[in-house]
Amino acid sequence: MREPDMARPAGRAAARDAFEQVRMRYFRLRPPLRRLIHVAVLVAAAGLALGMGWSLFTALPVTIALLGFVSLALRYPRAAATVAVVAAWMLTLPIFQAVFGASAAPIAMMLLALPVAGLAHVVRWVPPWLTTLMALAAAGVVAVAAGTVVPGAAVWAAYGAAAAVLVYRFVQARRTKAALDTAEGRARPGRAERAERLRGREGGPPAAASAGRTAPPPISVEEALGELDAMIGLAPVKEQVRSIAASIEAARLRREAGYTTEPPMRHFVFAGPPGTGKTSVARTVAKIFYAFGLLETPYVVEAQRADLVGEFLGATAIKTNELVDRALGGVLFIDEAYGLINSGDGQPDRFGAEAVQTLLKRAEDDRDRLIIILAGYEKEMAAFLSSNPGLSSRFASRIHFPGYAPEELLSITGLLQRGRGDRMAADAVPALLARFEDVHRRGLVDELGNARFARSLVEAAAQARDVRVVGAGGAPTTEDLVTVTSADVTKAFDELTARYHGYQAAPSLEEALADLDRMAGLEPVKQQVHAITAQLRVARMRQERGLPTPPQMRHFVFTGPPGTGKTTVARILGRIFAALGLLAQPDVVEAQRADLVGQHLGATAIKTNELVDRALGGVLFIDEAYSLVNAGYAGGDAFGAEAVQTLLKRAEDDRDRLVVILAGYEGEMDRFLATNPGLASRFNQRVRFPSYAPGELAEIAELLARRAGDRFDEAARRDLAEVFTWVCDNDLIDGLGNGRFARSLFERAAMCRDVRLAALDGTASAEELTTITGADLRAAVDELAGR
């Protein structure tokens, strides 16, 4: 039996911990990097030997032997210690030669080390190097003692002493194992055999698989990690998985050395967007735990809500237990796990809750025979795990999967093409990379599905190539049949992206600014929007060059009287953000209080979140935003306050995917922003819209007429100027709606013209049909004034 850990000298424990830290860091390095380090050591040794005048024929073999021993010590510490004991035993050859003289006995004593070392490693649960040392030491003492009395029987006596020590160590190992099993409370049948099956990188025949499966092939940890390294991208995921493998290796060594340790089994949460390799990494994790002997098979059972939830209460527990039983010995992978809690109708999901409770119980009861992986989107998984305290405690190991970069998507596409026997033409590579960069810049790569989109693109591009080749007629060459051109890639890309909401050609920044400049009046607004655009462009250039970039304004307050172009400028601002790659699309979702506030507390948050979800990737424009806080309610407006709080949280959480614009009158907006400190801090960019001047109103009316194919005659133009001057001088224009009044006046004047011309029985000329006269305009003014 080993002495308790607390009785060990502190220095020895510290040395052991330091050695294990070194081993963990060593195995986190990729195999190519390890080999590079070995080569560098050899080169350094050769250089040192040449510099010191040593013989290379001596220095290099010695260095190779030391490197081999260090690698052996890091990979198999027990074996390295045994090798050191055997090497020390070989140094005792002169002693036995002095005792036995010129006979075969010294060689026989040296050969004894080989079977002793081999059998020592068969005896588990006690250190094999110590077993080897004890057996050889006993054999040596007996041989020397017997050699002076009965030299002929000395060797046999030594072999017998070694055998006796081996038997003693075997008995001692059995006692140690029994004590460990009792201490850990894990007297499960077959557990020891499973733990013995595969040890790290030693290999060995696997246990038979569960019923209905063939026996899985032997898998080493290096092979499993090699599959992980072969995956494109996923650098943070690879680092986490390698850390897990290193901790399992350290726990295995501590256990085999006789320490009481918990089995390093754990359940995982894989969080990230779709198509980022979560299922593939789950298979690698299964192989790693299988290679370490912690799982019976490397198989993964994949499931979703429908595989766990039954059609009635009680059936769900049966169905979930059957699924877990099928996965025992391997990994259960549940994709979109948050689907187990379906609260879409506002009612508790008793079926999903039953599945979760059953799953939690089995996750605890079978934790040494099963690994469960819950996978899904980041935000939804966070909400799902917080819905039950048991989920957060039992699924504490979380691995976050990032979306793929454009270059990684291009590499994945090439890999998939090679798997199909296809290739990409030289001109298609930069064309495809430019499109991947576009979807990445606009934040659509996760919505499109990352690697899944790349797979769909490969298949669609191959189909486009086949249509092109067959349609060309003639006898295509072998090269034509396997080569995808830039035109094929473009066609496939456009067809696939057309299916996704919000994906369209990015608007031109120049076109958006030109539309702004063509608007009548609003000079201070135009200057401010141009300044905002310049600031955003510089921030983007700094970010592309790796320079520090301060956070940019994403949410705005538009203040001013009605009819001054706030909605139109919001649409232009959305196009500017989309053109700069700061929004996925230029769409604007317009809303008012009724679109955010529900009929009861709790419903408002749901309604507001649904509205924000609909606007994600674009602009959310809330007109008359101050109506969200209705001071007329006794005791305060709890519904409006709930909407504001939800809106503030989403404005912060989704600031990279959303622009929120609050609009309304100047005074009312000031009072609204003062009701909540969060409003003033998050909506700190204000754009003030002035009232239109008479000349600007006349310009708006004429612009509307031109768009409709109409015109004002000279008398009508004079009357327009007179009317707009009068309403502006009398401060009536804001009440009339500014640009809306100009539109109403034009539309009413056009209707008066049509009534006048209809009485001519079809004799009107083309010019008369498109001309608004002064009489038409005066009649429209009288109708609008109610005269």
VOGU-3710 file (C-alpha; in Angstrom, 3 decimals, decimal comma):
1> mrepdmarpa> 0,000/0,000/0,000  1,098/3,506/-0,700  1,416/5,951/2,138  -1,269/8,659/2,245  -0,726/11,785/0,188  -0,553/13,963/3,317  2,354/11,900/4,621  4,457/12,602/1,536  7,277/15,097/1,741  6,225/18,451/0,311
11> graaardafe> 9,231/18,548/-2,016  8,355/15,236/-3,624  4,725/16,272/-4,186  5,842/19,578/-5,682  8,269/17,793/-8,001  5,562/15,388/-9,122  3,114/18,231/-9,796  5,750/20,163/-11,720  6,518/17,098/-13,850  2,831/16,612/-14,663
21> qvrmryfrlr> 2,502/20,270/-15,627  5,410/19,818/-18,034  3,774/16,718/-19,511  0,433/18,487/-19,975  2,110/21,374/-21,795  4,100/18,914/-23,924  1,020/17,034/-25,127  -0,811/20,275/-25,892  1,808/20,906/-28,584  0,982/19,600/-32,016
31> pplrrlihva> 3,041/16,604/-33,211  4,801/18,590/-35,986  5,948/21,152/-33,429  7,276/18,411/-31,140  9,274/16,912/-33,993  10,621/20,353/-34,842  11,832/20,767/-31,248  13,627/17,402/-31,423  15,364/18,387/-34,661  16,375/21,730/-33,145
41> vlvaaaglal> 17,942/19,934/-30,142  19,907/17,643/-32,459  21,158/20,587/-34,511  22,134/22,441/-31,323  23,974/19,362/-30,023  25,860/18,996/-33,316  26,819/22,675/-33,208  27,989/22,386/-29,608  30,038/19,280/-30,422  31,751/21,026/-33,338
51> gmgwslftal> 32,404/24,104/-31,240  33,878/22,108/-28,346  35,884/19,802/-30,588  33,929/16,674/-29,602  33,339/13,737/-31,897  30,033/13,870/-33,757  29,922/10,069/-33,790  29,748/10,197/-29,996  27,717/13,360/-29,417  24,850/12,568/-31,786
61> pvtiallgfv> 24,108/9,020/-30,506  24,245/10,289/-26,935  21,855/13,142/-27,802  19,503/10,785/-29,617  19,538/8,419/-26,637  18,769/11,279/-24,236  15,993/12,583/-26,483  14,565/9,100/-26,667  14,624/8,765/-22,904  13,012/12,190/-22,381
71> slalrypraa> 10,274/11,353/-24,912  9,756/8,016/-23,202  9,559/9,717/-19,814  6,986/12,262/-21,060  4,922/9,703/-22,927  5,269/6,693/-20,573  6,732/7,848/-17,213  6,420/4,365/-15,693  8,289/2,757/-18,593  11,014/5,420/-18,435
81> atvavvaawm> 11,525/4,790/-14,739  11,731/1,064/-15,420  14,326/1,659/-18,165  16,408/3,662/-15,678  16,268/0,773/-13,189  17,277/-1,722/-15,906  20,160/0,534/-16,985  21,382/0,718/-13,394  21,127/-3,084/-13,175  23,380/-3,419/-16,231
91> ltlpifqavf> 26,023/-1,387/-14,403  26,283/-4,186/-11,803  27,815/-6,564/-14,396  31,407/-6,132/-13,020  30,198/-7,191/-9,554  28,726/-10,456/-10,847  31,823/-11,096/-12,976  33,951/-10,767/-9,836  31,686/-13,193/-7,944  31,145/-15,827/-10,661
101> gasaapiamm> 34,291/-15,365/-12,697  34,429/-16,370/-16,368  31,077/-18,183/-16,611  27,641/-17,649/-18,127  26,173/-16,618/-14,758  26,829/-12,818/-15,130  25,078/-12,781/-18,521  22,160/-14,771/-17,117  21,835/-12,207/-14,313  21,773/-9,368/-16,818
111> llalpvagla> 19,115/-11,122/-18,912  16,958/-11,472/-15,803  16,104/-7,772/-16,104  14,044/-8,279/-19,276  11,382/-10,721/-18,004  11,253/-8,941/-14,643  10,590/-5,555/-16,289  7,950/-7,047/-18,586  6,110/-8,818/-15,775  6,338/-5,709/-13,576
121> hvvrwvppwl> 4,307/-3,799/-16,149  1,682/-6,529/-16,169  1,146/-6,058/-12,418  -1,166/-3,007/-12,329  -1,989/-0,632/-9,480  1,568/-0,579/-8,104  4,479/1,326/-9,698  6,216/-1,075/-12,148  9,615/0,579/-11,744  9,501/-0,089/-8,004
131> ttlmalaaag> 8,466/-3,706/-8,648  11,423/-4,090/-11,021  13,809/-2,525/-8,515  12,625/-4,754/-5,661  12,800/-7,969/-7,747  16,268/-7,236/-9,173  17,633/-6,095/-5,823  16,423/-9,296/-4,158  17,848/-11,390/-7,017  21,203/-9,600/-6,765
141> vvavaagtvv> 21,506/-10,043/-3,013  20,564/-13,746/-3,224  22,946/-14,356/-6,142  25,939/-12,775/-4,358  25,156/-14,606/-1,100  24,647/-17,970/-2,816  27,600/-17,469/-5,140  30,041/-17,670/-2,252  28,446/-20,907/-0,920  26,911/-22,902/-3,824
151> pgaavwaayg> 27,919/-21,160/-7,058  26,060/-23,638/-9,289  22,671/-22,854/-7,708  23,158/-19,079/-7,345  21,480/-18,097/-10,619  18,467/-20,342/-9,946  18,175/-18,917/-6,459  18,294/-15,371/-7,860  15,544/-16,148/-10,377  13,443/-17,689/-7,606
161> aaaavlvyrf> 13,889/-14,592/-5,411  12,785/-12,340/-8,284  9,716/-14,533/-8,876  8,813/-14,398/-5,185  8,980/-10,604/-5,192  6,777/-10,484/-8,296  4,173/-12,694/-6,616  4,312/-10,498/-3,515  3,802/-7,356/-5,614  0,882/-8,994/-7,425
171> vqarrtkaal> -0,847/-9,691/-4,101  -0,077/-6,163/-2,962  -1,560/-4,759/-6,180  -4,804/-6,673/-5,651  -5,119/-5,216/-2,156  -4,422/-1,708/-3,445  -7,062/-1,993/-6,158  -9,666/-3,312/-3,698  -8,938/-0,447/-1,298  -9,266/2,125/-4,107
181> dtaegrarpg> -12,561/0,677/-5,323  -13,945/0,756/-1,801  -12,801/4,330/-1,216  -14,290/5,554/-4,463  -17,527/3,624/-4,113  -17,347/2,338/-7,639  -17,859/-1,386/-7,390  -19,542/-1,512/-10,817  -18,938/-4,853/-12,584  -16,588/-4,609/-15,494
191> raeraerlrg> -15,323/-1,113/-14,661  -11,772/-2,251/-13,911  -11,647/-4,202/-17,160  -12,806/-1,153/-19,105  -10,193/1,014/-17,423  -7,547/-1,536/-18,352  -8,542/-1,765/-22,019  -6,732/1,179/-23,580  -4,220/3,276/-21,708  -3,305/6,524/-23,384
201> reggppaaas> -1,211/5,642/-26,358  -0,442/2,016/-25,512  -3,230/0,579/-27,724  -4,698/-2,865/-27,258  -7,758/-4,764/-28,328  -11,007/-2,981/-27,447  -13,854/-4,522/-25,556  -16,804/-5,793/-27,533  -19,337/-3,155/-28,378  -22,820/-3,140/-27,021
211> agrtapppis> -25,471/-5,326/-28,546  -26,039/-4,837/-32,239  -22,627/-3,266/-32,883  -19,416/-4,712/-34,132  -16,322/-4,390/-31,976  -14,756/-0,960/-32,599  -11,200/-0,798/-33,925  -8,276/0,193/-31,684  -7,838/3,981/-31,510  -4,953/5,846/-29,906
221> veealgelda> -5,177/9,319/-28,426  -2,713/10,571/-31,017  -4,962/9,318/-33,813  -8,013/11,008/-32,292  -6,178/14,298/-31,788  -4,773/13,984/-35,307  -8,343/14,007/-36,639  -8,984/17,154/-34,632  -5,847/18,864/-35,978  -6,875/17,991/-39,539
231> miglapvkeq> -10,035/20,088/-39,187  -9,912/23,537/-40,767  -10,018/26,499/-38,371  -11,543/26,051/-34,875  -8,291/27,056/-33,125  -9,918/27,827/-29,728  -11,889/24,577/-29,879  -8,747/22,543/-30,608  -6,952/24,177/-27,691  -9,799/23,332/-25,296
241> vrsiaasiea> -10,023/19,721/-26,453  -6,243/19,272/-26,144  -6,440/20,628/-22,588  -9,146/18,070/-21,823  -6,973/15,264/-23,225  -3,997/16,455/-21,150  -6,062/16,487/-17,949  -7,350/12,953/-18,664  -3,767/11,768/-19,186  -2,668/13,328/-15,895
251> arlrreagyt> -5,610/11,751/-14,042  -4,788/8,353/-15,546  -1,190/8,530/-14,369  -2,201/9,594/-10,870  -4,666/6,713/-10,655  -2,191/4,117/-11,884  0,334/5,429/-9,378  -2,137/4,548/-6,637  -3,713/7,929/-5,918  -7,426/8,169/-5,197
261> teppmrhfvf> -8,880/10,199/-8,063  -12,330/10,705/-9,521  -12,685/9,461/-13,104  -12,323/12,491/-15,386  -15,708/11,955/-17,036  -17,702/15,048/-17,824  -20,660/16,321/-19,807  -20,269/19,168/-22,294  -22,055/22,111/-23,852  -21,101/22,934/-27,437
271> agppgtgkts> -22,277/26,470/-28,200  -21,952/28,206/-31,542  -23,565/28,924/-34,909  -24,577/26,132/-37,297  -22,070/24,443/-39,573  -19,056/24,983/-37,307  -18,152/21,327/-36,759  -19,884/20,619/-33,443  -20,926/17,117/-34,502  -17,457/16,329/-35,903
281> vartvakify> -15,757/17,489/-32,696  -18,228/15,406/-30,667  -17,039/12,317/-32,576  -13,430/13,242/-31,830  -14,211/13,695/-28,127  -15,807/10,236/-28,104  -12,669/8,732/-29,645  -10,412/10,485/-27,123  -12,335/9,166/-24,108  -12,507/5,737/-25,735
291> afglletpyv> -8,747/5,718/-26,374  -8,129/6,497/-22,704  -10,322/3,558/-21,686  -13,045/5,765/-20,164  -15,718/4,772/-22,700  -16,564/1,336/-24,048  -17,067/2,543/-27,631  -16,199/5,596/-29,721  -19,737/5,791/-31,075  -21,939/8,912/-30,983
301> veaqradlvg> -25,730/8,713/-30,824  -27,230/11,889/-32,306  -30,638/13,098/-31,140  -33,047/16,038/-31,095  -36,208/16,901/-29,161  -38,360/14,410/-31,091  -36,075/11,567/-29,979  -36,624/12,337/-26,277  -40,158/13,721/-25,956  -43,150/11,365/-26,063
311> eflgataikt> -46,730/11,987/-27,051  -48,071/11,958/-23,487  -46,769/12,453/-19,944  -44,898/9,371/-18,774  -43,986/8,310/-22,298  -41,280/10,975/-22,380  -39,343/9,411/-19,499  -39,543/5,995/-21,183  -38,397/7,401/-24,514  -35,529/9,376/-22,949
321> nelvdralgg> -34,334/6,381/-20,922  -34,385/4,164/-24,028  -32,283/6,745/-25,881  -29,755/6,957/-23,025  -29,583/3,147/-22,825  -28,775/3,050/-26,537  -25,945/5,562/-26,024  -24,438/3,907/-22,912  -20,741/3,315/-23,285  -20,377/6,170/-25,755
331> vlfideaygl> -21,539/9,747/-26,367  -25,083/11,107/-26,575  -25,127/14,245/-28,741  -28,314/16,344/-28,497  -28,434/19,072/-31,126  -30,533/22,204/-30,572  -30,960/21,071/-26,981  -32,834/24,258/-26,056  -35,728/22,808/-28,090  -36,448/20,613/-25,064
341> insgdgqpdr> -37,920/23,663/-23,316  -40,565/25,046/-25,660  -42,159/28,163/-24,172  -43,405/29,616/-27,435  -47,050/29,529/-26,384  -46,363/31,125/-23,000  -47,254/27,892/-21,155  -44,782/25,605/-19,327  -43,567/22,709/-21,447  -44,291/19,718/-19,199
351> fgaeavqtll> -43,115/17,207/-21,801  -39,785/18,972/-22,277  -39,358/19,422/-18,514  -39,903/15,676/-18,044  -37,231/14,926/-20,660  -34,780/17,318/-18,975  -35,347/15,837/-15,522  -34,902/12,278/-16,838  -31,786/13,310/-18,719  -30,304/14,984/-15,639
361> kraeddrdrl> -30,881/11,877/-13,521  -29,236/9,592/-16,073  -26,375/12,063/-16,552  -25,607/11,684/-12,850  -26,352/7,970/-12,424  -24,377/6,884/-15,516  -21,659/9,512/-15,472  -18,902/6,870/-15,562  -20,408/5,112/-18,616  -21,751/7,997/-20,680
371> iiilagyeke> -20,873/11,462/-21,944  -23,739/13,780/-22,897  -23,121/16,761/-25,173  -25,749/19,493/-25,499  -25,305/21,650/-28,602  -26,932/24,733/-30,083  -26,766/28,469/-30,621  -24,868/30,522/-28,024  -27,690/32,744/-26,775  -30,388/30,057/-26,807
381> maaflssnpg> -28,117/27,601/-24,968  -27,380/30,184/-22,267  -31,120/30,711/-21,701  -31,727/26,935/-21,709  -29,000/26,206/-19,132  -30,282/28,954/-16,844  -33,769/27,406/-16,896  -32,688/24,580/-14,582  -29,937/24,721/-11,903  -29,105/21,066/-12,518
391> lssrfasrih> -28,208/21,783/-16,136  -25,651/24,448/-15,223  -24,002/22,261/-12,551  -23,847/19,008/-14,512  -22,918/20,587/-17,838  -20,159/22,868/-16,609  -17,663/22,166/-19,410  -18,485/24,517/-22,267  -16,755/24,742/-25,624  -17,480/27,763/-27,789
401> fpgyapeell> -17,366/27,315/-31,565  -16,567/30,438/-33,620  -17,846/31,097/-37,128  -15,447/30,439/-39,992  -13,332/33,203/-41,522  -13,480/33,760/-45,318  -10,123/32,031/-45,882  -11,272/29,029/-43,822  -14,503/28,777/-45,825  -12,422/28,829/-49,003
411> sitgllqrgr> -10,228/26,006/-47,661  -13,311/23,991/-46,690  -14,740/24,484/-50,178  -11,513/23,257/-51,757  -11,424/20,237/-49,457  -15,008/19,311/-50,321  -14,293/19,709/-54,018  -11,274/17,441/-53,843  -13,406/14,864/-52,086  -15,756/14,929/-55,093
421> gdrmaadavp> -12,902/14,767/-57,582  -13,540/18,358/-58,723  -11,238/21,326/-58,979  -11,642/25,085/-59,163  -10,374/27,205/-62,040  -7,780/29,839/-61,188  -10,179/32,729/-61,823  -12,836/31,183/-59,568  -10,698/31,270/-56,401  -10,499/35,073/-55,965
431> allarfedvh> -14,130/35,429/-57,066  -15,302/32,989/-54,382  -13,060/34,528/-51,706  -14,526/37,973/-52,469  -18,045/36,616/-51,934  -17,079/34,892/-48,689  -15,534/38,162/-47,501  -18,756/39,969/-48,393  -21,003/37,659/-46,357  -18,508/37,758/-43,477
441> rrglvdelgn> -18,328/41,565/-43,559  -22,095/41,802/-43,478  -22,390/39,310/-40,623  -24,335/36,719/-42,646  -21,907/33,804/-42,447  -23,664/32,264/-39,427  -27,113/32,702/-40,969  -25,937/31,034/-44,171  -24,600/28,065/-42,194  -20,785/28,285/-42,332
451> arfarslvea> -19,442/24,930/-43,577  -22,934/23,724/-44,508  -23,199/26,654/-46,886  -19,807/25,731/-48,347  -21,063/22,169/-48,954  -24,240/23,427/-50,625  -22,155/25,807/-52,719  -19,870/23,003/-53,921  -22,859/20,914/-54,976  -24,645/23,837/-56,677
461> aaqardvrvv> -21,474/24,943/-58,503  -20,922/21,383/-59,769  -24,491/21,309/-61,042  -24,030/24,679/-62,789  -20,852/23,320/-64,407  -22,643/20,201/-65,631  -25,456/22,258/-67,168  -22,922/24,502/-68,884  -20,797/21,650/-70,238  -23,738/19,600/-71,521
471> gaggaptted> -25,432/22,658/-72,998  -22,307/23,546/-74,950  -22,623/20,354/-76,994  -19,768/18,448/-78,525  -17,417/16,139/-76,683  -16,195/17,777/-73,439  -12,680/17,018/-72,241  -11,903/15,422/-68,910  -10,733/18,821/-67,663  -14,097/20,381/-68,608
481> lvtvtsadvt> -15,984/17,720/-66,660  -14,192/18,371/-63,350  -13,384/22,118/-63,477  -15,655/24,716/-61,856  -15,285/28,193/-63,345  -15,909/31,650/-61,921  -19,247/31,797/-63,773  -20,339/28,511/-62,142  -19,412/29,775/-58,680  -21,231/33,084/-59,239
491> kafdeltary> -24,386/31,357/-60,458  -24,400/28,901/-57,554  -23,691/31,612/-54,991  -26,487/33,860/-56,284  -28,994/30,994/-56,325  -28,201/29,933/-52,762  -28,156/33,394/-51,213  -31,426/34,330/-52,917  -33,168/31,894/-50,551  -32,116/33,749/-47,419
501> hgyqaapsle> -34,024/36,722/-46,120  -32,077/39,949/-46,221  -29,323/38,840/-48,574  -29,066/41,079/-51,590  -26,382/43,039/-53,353  -24,850/45,533/-50,946  -26,059/49,065/-51,734  -23,518/51,547/-52,974  -22,355/54,131/-50,464  -22,137/56,736/-53,207
511> ealadldrma> -25,717/56,040/-54,314  -27,035/56,340/-50,761  -25,271/59,665/-50,196  -26,434/60,921/-53,608  -30,059/60,193/-52,649  -29,496/62,126/-49,426  -28,071/65,095/-51,262  -31,028/65,137/-53,696  -33,485/65,665/-50,840  -34,885/69,176/-50,602
521> glepvkqqvh> -33,502/71,267/-47,762  -32,263/69,588/-44,564  -28,750/71,021/-44,989  -27,738/70,539/-41,314  -29,035/66,954/-41,438  -27,056/66,240/-44,620  -23,875/67,623/-43,090  -24,323/65,507/-39,965  -25,027/62,298/-41,920  -21,948/62,934/-44,090
531> aitaqlrvar> -19,893/63,376/-40,903  -21,273/60,147/-39,415  -20,426/58,336/-42,663  -16,869/59,664/-42,646  -16,374/58,571/-39,038  -17,677/55,070/-39,790  -15,435/54,733/-42,854  -12,318/55,756/-40,911  -13,213/53,351/-38,089  -13,537/50,538/-40,596
541> mrqerglptp> -10,150/51,355/-42,162  -8,515/51,394/-38,723  -10,070/48,040/-37,894  -8,892/46,486/-41,176  -5,325/47,611/-40,406  -5,384/46,292/-36,852  -5,392/49,727/-35,210  -7,310/50,482/-31,984  -10,887/51,391/-32,890  -13,209/53,120/-30,406
551> pqmrhfvftg> -16,836/51,925/-30,315  -18,937/53,638/-32,961  -22,392/55,099/-32,522  -25,047/52,619/-33,527  -28,244/54,111/-32,130  -29,696/57,539/-32,895  -32,334/60,038/-31,870  -34,093/61,939/-34,676  -35,882/65,020/-33,362  -38,020/67,457/-35,267
561> ppgtgkttva> -41,540/68,254/-36,406  -43,483/65,787/-38,548  -42,972/65,575/-42,281  -39,298/66,610/-42,200  -37,899/63,414/-43,751  -36,942/61,455/-40,630  -38,150/58,124/-42,028  -36,488/58,782/-45,390  -33,158/59,655/-43,765  -33,456/56,508/-41,569
571> rilgrifaal> -33,697/54,417/-44,746  -30,669/56,166/-46,215  -28,751/55,627/-42,976  -29,599/51,917/-43,144  -28,197/51,780/-46,692  -25,020/53,542/-45,524  -24,473/51,054/-42,678  -25,099/48,138/-45,048  -22,730/49,554/-47,666  -19,993/49,809/-45,023
581> gllaqpdvve> -20,611/46,215/-43,928  -21,927/47,245/-40,513  -25,394/45,825/-41,183  -26,412/42,686/-43,035  -29,158/44,457/-45,005  -30,492/48,008/-45,439  -34,050/47,120/-44,406  -35,908/49,429/-42,026  -38,602/48,081/-39,711  -40,955/50,906/-38,682
591> aqradlvgqh> -42,794/50,693/-35,367  -44,809/52,622/-32,807  -45,949/51,982/-29,228  -48,592/49,437/-30,265  -45,921/47,288/-31,912  -43,934/46,961/-28,664  -46,467/47,019/-25,814  -48,547/43,945/-25,007  -51,875/43,593/-23,262  -50,437/42,307/-19,989
601> lgataiktne> -47,132/42,341/-18,110  -44,748/39,788/-19,539  -46,349/39,933/-22,974  -44,665/43,283/-23,625  -41,167/41,816/-23,334  -42,128/38,994/-25,702  -43,641/41,435/-28,196  -40,661/43,793/-28,057  -38,174/40,946/-28,461  -40,077/39,612/-31,470
611> lvdralggvl> -40,000/43,080/-33,055  -36,247/43,399/-32,456  -35,663/39,901/-33,855  -37,523/40,933/-37,010  -35,299/44,002/-37,361  -31,981/42,226/-36,655  -29,436/42,912/-39,349  -31,095/46,217/-40,271  -32,661/49,338/-38,757  -35,473/49,549/-36,195
621> fideayslvn> -37,212/52,952/-36,529  -39,595/53,819/-33,658  -41,648/56,924/-34,414  -43,125/58,999/-31,590  -40,935/56,973/-29,226  -41,902/59,150/-26,245  -45,332/57,465/-26,307  -43,636/54,413/-24,759  -43,694/56,248/-21,420  -47,232/57,478/-20,859
631> agyaggdafg> -47,255/59,812/-17,893  -51,052/59,883/-17,902  -51,320/56,491/-16,192  -51,788/56,576/-12,427  -48,858/54,893/-10,740  -46,740/55,003/-13,879  -46,779/53,165/-17,197  -45,555/49,678/-16,266  -46,143/48,352/-19,785  -44,136/51,126/-21,427
641> aeavqtllkr> -41,358/50,817/-18,837  -41,109/47,090/-19,600  -40,838/47,842/-23,325  -38,102/50,432/-22,697  -36,090/48,075/-20,487  -36,328/45,256/-23,028  -35,394/47,619/-25,838  -32,370/48,932/-23,932  -31,098/45,429/-23,244  -31,433/44,361/-26,869
651> aeddrdrlvv> -29,880/47,620/-28,087  -26,788/46,746/-26,051  -26,728/42,977/-26,619  -27,257/43,257/-30,395  -25,404/46,487/-31,048  -23,269/44,781/-33,692  -26,314/43,597/-35,637  -28,839/46,370/-35,171  -29,328/50,134/-35,477  -32,167/51,619/-33,406
661> ilagyegemd> -33,535/55,073/-34,236  -35,962/56,827/-31,871  -37,880/59,683/-33,490  -40,283/62,392/-32,356  -40,776/66,030/-31,408  -37,823/67,805/-29,800  -39,385/68,657/-26,411  -41,170/65,352/-25,959  -38,019/63,399/-26,872  -35,984/65,385/-24,314
671> rflatnpgla> -38,455/64,459/-21,571  -38,563/60,835/-22,745  -34,761/60,435/-22,688  -34,653/61,954/-19,189  -36,940/59,206/-17,808  -34,198/56,553/-17,993  -30,409/57,035/-17,702  -29,874/54,113/-20,077  -31,703/55,918/-22,860  -29,488/58,993/-22,675
681> srfnqrvrfp> -26,274/56,911/-22,586  -27,122/54,469/-25,392  -28,866/57,005/-27,650  -26,309/59,779/-27,438  -26,171/60,648/-31,154  -28,882/63,189/-31,985  -29,875/64,412/-35,447  -32,104/67,517/-35,473  -34,470/67,991/-38,384  -35,489/71,638/-39,028
691> syapgelaei> -38,813/72,758/-40,458  -38,899/73,338/-44,210  -38,637/76,855/-45,652  -41,131/78,066/-48,317  -38,678/77,528/-51,176  -37,872/73,985/-49,962  -41,587/73,141/-49,764  -42,083/74,382/-53,323  -39,126/72,263/-54,418  -40,691/69,215/-52,773
701> aellarragd> -44,020/69,820/-54,531  -42,351/70,165/-57,932  -40,238/67,044/-57,302  -43,404/65,072/-56,524  -45,042/66,401/-59,675  -42,079/65,377/-61,846  -42,109/61,879/-60,415  -45,799/61,626/-61,307  -45,203/62,944/-64,845  -46,900/66,306/-64,075
711> rfdeaarrdl> -45,850/69,958/-64,000  -47,019/73,290/-62,540  -47,578/76,234/-64,860  -46,197/79,663/-63,999  -49,353/80,825/-62,239  -49,392/77,652/-60,138  -45,732/78,153/-59,180  -46,491/81,721/-57,989  -49,447/80,449/-56,012  -47,298/77,677/-54,492
721> aevftwvcdn> -44,716/80,201/-53,309  -47,458/82,414/-51,911  -49,208/79,610/-50,036  -46,017/78,175/-48,537  -44,769/81,631/-47,531  -48,022/82,377/-45,768  -48,163/79,132/-43,746  -44,481/79,459/-42,765  -44,786/83,106/-41,733  -47,776/82,227/-39,553
731> dlidglgngr> -45,956/79,225/-37,946  -48,537/76,819/-39,312  -46,215/74,557/-41,285  -45,298/72,207/-38,421  -48,951/71,631/-37,624  -49,666/70,979/-41,296  -46,862/68,415/-41,506  -44,109/70,149/-43,563  -43,370/67,816/-46,480  -46,646/65,991/-45,933
741> farslferaa> -48,521/69,254/-46,518  -46,618/69,745/-49,791  -47,600/66,207/-50,860  -51,237/66,722/-49,864  -51,390/70,011/-51,751  -49,963/68,465/-54,927  -52,244/65,429/-54,810  -55,368/67,588/-54,187  -54,406/69,994/-56,999  -53,899/67,048/-59,398
751> mcrdvrlaal> -57,361/65,747/-58,442  -58,930/69,172/-59,079  -57,303/69,201/-62,526  -58,638/65,734/-63,305  -62,179/66,779/-62,304  -61,919/69,845/-64,550  -60,617/67,907/-67,555  -63,148/65,079/-67,197  -65,896/67,558/-68,130  -64,279/68,146/-71,558
761> dgtasaeelt> -65,394/64,712/-72,818  -61,956/63,555/-73,963  -60,952/66,664/-75,926  -58,059/67,628/-73,589  -54,565/67,693/-75,069  -51,567/65,806/-73,662  -50,184/69,049/-72,223  -53,445/69,828/-70,464  -53,549/66,299/-69,025  -50,146/66,787/-67,338
771> titgadlraa> -50,343/70,478/-66,316  -51,580/71,816/-62,967  -52,817/75,393/-63,318  -53,130/78,178/-60,792  -56,902/77,643/-60,727  -56,367/73,963/-59,822  -53,983/74,928/-57,033  -56,332/77,592/-55,574  -59,193/75,095/-55,630  -56,990/72,595/-53,764
781> vdelagr> -56,117/75,219/-51,120  -59,792/76,008/-50,612  -60,624/72,312/-50,173  -57,772/71,774/-47,700  -58,826/74,888/-45,760  -62,409/73,553/-45,626  -63,875/76,437/-47,527
//
